[in-house]
């Protein structure tokens, strides 16, 4: 597991590994956690910063290999590993 942060953003986003910053599936965001009551109603309990692709679909590292150009582009955008 690796954590990444963007300059100016206080959140630390969870990703599968340190090479995620250079993969095409990179998608940092806020994942919503839901809880269901006994009556069947769903409510948002909290949010966690993480890779949205990993949270909803799982990681497929074979289809998204590390790309050095994407890595450098995201570093220029202010992303770094914590």
Buried (B, 14 or more C-beta within 10 A) or exposed (E): EBBBBBEEEEBBBBBBEEBBBBBEBBBBBEBEEEEEEEEEEEEEEEEEBBBBBBBEEEBEEEEBEBBEEBBEBBEEEEBEEE
